[in-house]
């Protein structure tokens, strides 16, 4: 599937997304749907790699955010 075909499919489905790049040879779609976030990368040869992040449904607050920032800082 090409980048434009994926854009058309997501738009037709009413699914919001943003585009970014993290690899020189691919465009990344960051897609958020209820309870999940997807990262789909479309490569120059139209190959797609997909990673899904599924929520536990637990909502946390600022102290947890600050703990995570401290845990993952350089």
Secondary structure, 3 states (H helix, E strand, C coil): CCHHHHHHHHHHHCCCEEEECCCCCEEEEEEEECCEEEEEEEECCCCEEEEEEECCCCCCCHHHHHHHHHHHCC
